[in-house]
Amino acid sequence: PVIDITTPVTNQVFASGNVINVTGKLTDDYGLYRGSVRITNDANGAVLKEQLYEIHGLLSYDYSISYTATVTAAVNYTVTVTFEDHGLNTTTKSVKIKVNP
C-alpha cells in the first residue's frame, strides 16, 4: 500500500486544546485490506487515539480521525498509519508532532 499523510505535517506544533486532524489517502493496486491510524504519546507510549479499518477491494481510501490534545507540559506525539493489502504487503508511515501547554 501507498500511504499519504496530508495532515499533520512533520514537526507541526499544536497548543493544548487544539484538535489534531489526521487526514490522508491510502492506495494499492492489489486492493486494500486492513490497518490503523494511531496517535501515540512518545513519553510513555500511551495510545491516545486509534482507528482500525477493515476495507476490502478498494484501490483507494481517504481516512480521517480527530483528537483533542490536552497537556500540562510540552509533549511529543507520533501519528502512525499502518496498512496491509490483499497481497499481505504492509506499509507504515509516521509523522512526529509536538503539543505545547
C-alpha positions as a LaTeX table, in Angstrom:
\begin{tabular}{lrrr}
\hline
Residue & $x$ (\AA) & $y$ (\AA) & $z$ (\AA) \\
\hline
Pro1 & 0.00 & 0.00 & 0.00 \\
Val2 & 0.97 & 3.62 & $-0.55$ \\
Ile3 & 0.26 & 5.86 & 2.45 \\
Asp4 & $-0.04$ & 9.62 & 2.17 \\
Ile5 & $-0.41$ & 11.65 & 5.36 \\
Thr6 & $-1.82$ & 15.04 & 4.37 \\
Thr7 & $-2.20$ & 16.43 & 7.90 \\
Pro8 & $-0.50$ & 16.94 & 10.25 \\
Val9 & 2.89 & 17.73 & 8.74 \\
Thr10 & 6.22 & 16.69 & 10.27 \\
Asn11 & 7.17 & 18.79 & 13.34 \\
Gln12 & 3.86 & 20.66 & 13.32 \\
Val13 & 3.21 & 22.30 & 16.71 \\
Phe14 & $-0.19$ & 22.32 & 18.39 \\
Ala15 & $-1.38$ & 24.05 & 21.57 \\
Ser16 & $-3.21$ & 22.24 & 24.34 \\
Gly17 & $-6.91$ & 22.24 & 23.47 \\
Asn18 & $-6.25$ & 22.17 & 19.73 \\
Val19 & $-7.83$ & 19.49 & 17.59 \\
Ile20 & $-5.30$ & 17.36 & 15.74 \\
Asn21 & $-6.84$ & 16.29 & 12.44 \\
Val22 & $-5.15$ & 13.31 & 10.83 \\
Thr23 & $-6.05$ & 13.02 & 7.16 \\
Gly24 & $-4.62$ & 11.28 & 4.16 \\
Lys25 & $-5.08$ & 8.73 & 1.43 \\
Leu26 & $-4.34$ & 5.03 & 1.05 \\
Thr27 & $-3.84$ & 3.48 & $-2.38$ \\
Asp28 & $-2.95$ & $-0.03$ & $-3.51$ \\
Asp29 & $-3.01$ & $-1.97$ & $-6.77$ \\
Tyr30 & $-3.95$ & $-5.29$ & $-5.07$ \\
Gly31 & $-6.83$ & $-3.82$ & $-3.09$ \\
Leu32 & $-6.70$ & $-2.50$ & 0.45 \\
Tyr33 & $-7.38$ & $-4.87$ & 3.34 \\
Arg34 & $-6.86$ & $-3.64$ & 6.91 \\
Gly35 & $-4.90$ & $-1.22$ & 9.01 \\
Ser36 & $-4.91$ & 1.52 & 11.61 \\
Val37 & $-4.37$ & 5.21 & 12.22 \\
Arg38 & $-2.91$ & 5.89 & 15.66 \\
Ile39 & $-1.74$ & 8.86 & 17.74 \\
Thr40 & 0.79 & 7.89 & 20.42 \\
Asn41 & 2.39 & 9.83 & 23.28 \\
Asp42 & 6.17 & 9.45 & 22.79 \\
Ala43 & 6.93 & 9.96 & 26.50 \\
Asn44 & 5.00 & 6.96 & 27.81 \\
Gly45 & 3.90 & 5.03 & 24.72 \\
Ala46 & 0.21 & 5.56 & 25.50 \\
Val47 & $-2.15$ & 5.22 & 22.53 \\
Leu48 & $-4.26$ & 8.40 & 22.67 \\
Lys49 & $-6.47$ & 7.66 & 19.67 \\
Glu50 & $-6.71$ & 4.68 & 17.37 \\
Gln51 & $-8.99$ & 3.99 & 14.45 \\
Leu52 & $-8.97$ & 0.48 & 12.99 \\
Tyr53 & $-10.01$ & $-0.15$ & 9.41 \\
Glu54 & $-11.04$ & $-3.24$ & 7.51 \\
Ile55 & $-11.91$ & $-2.46$ & 3.93 \\
His56 & $-11.93$ & $-4.95$ & 1.09 \\
Gly57 & $-11.29$ & $-4.48$ & $-2.58$ \\
Leu58 & $-10.97$ & $-0.70$ & $-2.67$ \\
Leu59 & $-7.94$ & 0.60 & $-4.55$ \\
Ser60 & $-8.00$ & 3.93 & $-2.71$ \\
Tyr61 & $-9.47$ & 5.24 & 0.52 \\
Asp62 & $-9.43$ & 8.64 & 2.24 \\
Tyr63 & $-9.03$ & 8.40 & 6.01 \\
Ser64 & $-9.65$ & 10.98 & 8.72 \\
Ile65 & $-9.55$ & 10.99 & 12.53 \\
Ser66 & $-9.52$ & 13.80 & 15.07 \\
Tyr67 & $-8.09$ & 14.08 & 18.57 \\
Thr68 & $-8.24$ & 16.99 & 21.02 \\
Ala69 & $-4.88$ & 17.32 & 22.72 \\
Thr70 & $-4.83$ & 18.35 & 26.39 \\
Val71 & $-1.40$ & 18.67 & 28.02 \\
Thr72 & 0.14 & 20.46 & 31.01 \\
Ala73 & 3.71 & 20.17 & 29.70 \\
Ala74 & 5.21 & 20.06 & 26.21 \\
Val75 & 4.94 & 16.56 & 24.77 \\
Asn76 & 5.81 & 14.85 & 21.51 \\
Tyr77 & 3.29 & 12.67 & 19.72 \\
Thr78 & 3.70 & 10.26 & 16.83 \\
Val79 & 0.99 & 9.79 & 14.22 \\
Thr80 & 1.35 & 6.33 & 12.67 \\
Val81 & $-0.58$ & 4.90 & 9.74 \\
Thr82 & $-0.16$ & 1.17 & 9.03 \\
Phe83 & $-1.98$ & $-0.67$ & 6.28 \\
Glu84 & $-1.97$ & $-4.11$ & 4.69 \\
Asp85 & $-3.20$ & $-5.10$ & 1.24 \\
His86 & $-4.68$ & $-8.36$ & $-0.01$ \\
Gly87 & $-1.22$ & $-9.39$ & $-1.21$ \\
Leu88 & $-0.18$ & $-9.39$ & 2.50 \\
Asn89 & 2.15 & $-6.43$ & 1.95 \\
Thr90 & 2.28 & $-4.00$ & 4.89 \\
Thr91 & 3.36 & $-0.36$ & 4.85 \\
Thr92 & 3.83 & 2.03 & 7.78 \\
Lys93 & 4.32 & 5.78 & 7.71 \\
Ser94 & 4.79 & 8.10 & 10.71 \\
Val95 & 4.83 & 11.82 & 11.42 \\
Lys96 & 6.21 & 13.40 & 14.62 \\
Ile97 & 4.34 & 16.38 & 16.09 \\
Lys98 & 4.53 & 18.45 & 19.29 \\
Val99 & 1.88 & 19.73 & 21.67 \\
Asn100 & 2.61 & 22.68 & 23.95 \\
Pro101 & 0.62 & 23.69 & 27.06 \\
\hline
\end{tabular}
